[in-house]
Amino acid sequence: MGMRGRKPKPTALKISQGNPGRRPLNTREPHPEVGIPERPAHLGPEACAEWDRVTAILQVLGIITKIDRAALAAYCVAFARWVEAEQKLKEQGLVVRAPQTGYPMQNPYLSIANTAMTQMIRLAAEFGMTPSSRSRLQSYPEFFSADKIPESPVSKYLTVLPGGRR
């Protein structure tokens, strides 16, 4: 059985919020080395492509650490399985004929795609790759470089102060 209750807030976040609960802070929280871990050799081509895409983005944001290798590999494998299953569904359709009876049945790739998608989304949330999880994630600001992130078309509107001043 998994751990119950909410996930604990990182100590840095509690400090930045002024420790509103006045509970003792974790002074022994680990701080793993920030950086891209070595890509596992067992990843297939689709998983490798996703690894390269995601690690580049997470590095710019300062979110990825050397210890994240297994979780990121699991995400990439789930992503590759999801892509493969979706391609098979596109080719074969949602309903196929049962080999023994010839009756229509749900394509087995549908459950594979759904399982892989569930795993992928759960793991993506750990790295802040979903809209709701991004608001709960903390980056490592000392490694953050704003000039490496392309400017969003709406960002110029978000920096305008009331009255049209910048």
Protein Blocks (a to p, Z undefined) as FASTA:
>chain_A
ZZedjddddfklmmmnopmnopacdfkbccddeddddddfkbcfklmmmmmmmmmmmmmn
omacfklmmmmmmmmmmmmmmmmmmmmmmmnopbdcdfklopacddfklmmmmmmmmmmm
mmmmmnopafklmmmpccdfklgcfklpccdfklmmmmpcghhiZZ
